[in-house]
Amino acid sequence: MIYTPKEVLSDNAHEIEQDGFELKPDGEFVKYESSHAGSPVHYSGKYEIKGDTLYTRFKNQYLDSAYRLVKLDDNVLKMR
């Protein structure tokens, strides 16, 4: 998976892509998904990077994930 930064994020639901995420400097991880009705929903959790792994944690443990970081710089995030 390869991700590039958005220039501007908005709180307006119609402007958020169907699937994506946001890494905030304070450790918050926001996951965006499409609902069954087609409208976007978001889940707020926390993230932590240990070595080459990005861990995400949510109140609902079924949303928790771990990704291996392949490349990370100001313009690209590549992970598996």
Sequence and secondary structure as in RCSB ss.txt:
>XXXX:A:sequence
MIYTPKEVLSDNAHEIEQDGFELKPDGEFVKYESSHAGSPVHYSGKYEIKGDTLYTRFKNQYLDSAYRLVKLDDN
VLKMR
>XXXX:A:secstr
 EE   S   S GGGS SSEEEE TTSEEEEEEE TTS EEEEEEEEEEETTEEEEE SSGGG EEEEEEEESSS
 EEE 
